[in-house]
């Protein structure tokens, strides 16, 4: 009788250990990868300069592919909390990008030090 209770205890302990291991692996596997990422968006960079030409003004940005800025993306440009305008990315390299001005807000101008952020759509 004592042998059967030890056998039951051993089986119960091994089942409990297996359950803990399985539960632990499920918990680790169910945590999405974005949980470890920063809350702050990498999709922004500072305006380096604005180059004027006869046909259009080109905005040079101190950020590119490494910040998630890709060809064809639309960026909003802001100074502090005030929106200045929008631009479309026409060239993007690893650490630099260039864009054309699409729109200016209230006759504002885009200048060095402004922040360009990839424009996103929020669904409610």
C-alpha positions as CSV (number, residue, x, y, z in Angstrom):
1,X,0.0,0.0,0.0
2,X,2.8,2.3,0.8
3,X,4.4,1.6,-2.6
4,X,1.2,2.6,-4.4
5,X,1.0,5.9,-2.6
6,X,4.6,6.7,-3.4
7,X,3.9,5.8,-7.0
8,X,0.8,8.0,-7.1
9,X,2.8,10.9,-5.5
10,X,5.6,10.5,-8.1
11,X,3.1,10.5,-10.9
12,X,1.3,13.5,-9.5
13,X,4.6,15.4,-9.0
14,X,5.7,14.6,-12.5
15,X,2.4,15.7,-13.9
16,X,2.5,18.9,-11.9
17,X,6.1,19.6,-13.1
18,X,5.1,19.0,-16.7
19,X,2.1,21.3,-16.3
20,X,4.3,24.1,-14.9
21,X,6.7,23.7,-17.8
22,X,4.0,23.7,-20.4
23,X,2.2,26.7,-18.8
24,X,5.5,28.6,-18.6
25,X,6.2,28.0,-22.3
26,X,2.7,29.0,-23.3
27,X,3.1,32.3,-21.3
28,X,6.4,33.0,-23.0
29,X,5.1,32.2,-26.4
30,X,1.9,34.3,-26.0
31,X,3.7,37.6,-25.3
32,X,3.9,39.6,-28.5
33,X,7.2,40.9,-29.7
34,X,6.1,44.5,-29.7
35,X,5.8,44.5,-25.9
36,X,9.6,44.8,-25.6
37,X,9.7,47.8,-28.0
38,X,9.7,51.4,-27.0
39,X,6.5,53.4,-26.6
40,X,8.0,56.2,-28.7
41,X,7.7,56.0,-32.4
42,X,10.9,55.6,-34.4
43,X,9.1,57.1,-37.4
44,X,10.3,60.6,-36.9
45,X,13.4,62.7,-37.7
46,X,14.6,66.3,-37.6
47,X,14.6,68.5,-40.6
48,X,18.3,69.3,-41.5
49,X,17.6,72.0,-44.1
50,X,15.4,73.2,-46.9
51,X,17.0,73.6,-50.3
52,X,15.2,76.0,-52.6
53,X,15.3,75.5,-56.4
54,X,13.4,77.0,-59.3
55,X,10.9,74.2,-59.5
56,X,10.4,73.1,-55.8
57,X,11.8,73.3,-52.3
58,X,13.5,70.1,-51.2
59,X,13.4,69.3,-47.4
60,X,16.4,67.3,-46.2
61,X,15.8,65.1,-43.2
62,X,18.3,63.7,-40.7
63,X,16.8,60.3,-40.8
64,X,15.9,57.7,-43.3
65,X,15.4,54.0,-43.7
66,X,16.8,53.3,-40.1
67,X,13.9,55.5,-38.7
68,X,11.3,53.8,-40.9
69,X,11.0,56.6,-43.4
70,X,10.4,55.1,-46.9
71,X,9.9,56.4,-50.4
72,X,6.3,57.7,-51.0
73,X,5.4,58.2,-47.3
74,X,3.7,61.4,-46.3
75,X,5.1,63.1,-43.2
76,X,3.7,65.8,-41.1
77,X,6.1,68.5,-40.1
78,X,5.7,70.2,-36.7
79,X,7.5,72.8,-34.5
80,X,6.8,72.0,-30.9
81,X,3.1,71.2,-30.8
82,X,2.2,73.4,-33.8
83,X,1.8,71.7,-37.2
84,X,3.8,73.5,-39.9
85,X,3.0,71.4,-43.0
86,X,3.2,68.1,-44.9
87,X,5.8,66.6,-47.3
88,X,6.1,63.5,-49.4
89,X,9.4,61.5,-49.3
90,X,11.0,61.3,-52.7
91,X,14.3,59.7,-51.6
92,X,15.3,57.7,-48.6
93,X,18.7,56.3,-47.6
94,X,19.9,54.6,-44.4
95,X,20.4,57.9,-42.4
96,X,19.0,60.6,-44.8
97,X,15.8,61.4,-46.6
98,X,14.4,64.1,-48.9
99,X,10.9,65.3,-49.4
100,X,8.8,67.7,-51.4
101,X,6.5,70.1,-49.6
102,X,2.8,69.2,-50.2
103,X,1.1,71.7,-47.9
104,X,2.0,74.5,-45.5
105,X,-0.3,75.5,-42.7
106,X,-1.3,79.2,-42.4
107,X,1.7,80.4,-44.5
108,X,4.2,78.8,-42.2
109,X,7.6,77.8,-43.4
110,X,9.5,74.5,-42.8
111,X,12.9,75.1,-41.3
112,X,15.9,73.3,-39.8
113,X,15.1,71.8,-36.4
114,X,11.4,71.0,-37.2
115,X,10.3,67.4,-36.6
116,X,9.0,65.3,-39.5
117,X,6.8,62.3,-38.5
118,X,5.4,59.7,-40.8
119,X,1.7,60.4,-41.1
120,X,-0.5,57.7,-39.8
121,X,-4.3,57.1,-39.8
122,X,-6.0,56.3,-36.5
123,X,-9.2,54.2,-36.5
124,X,-11.6,54.7,-33.6
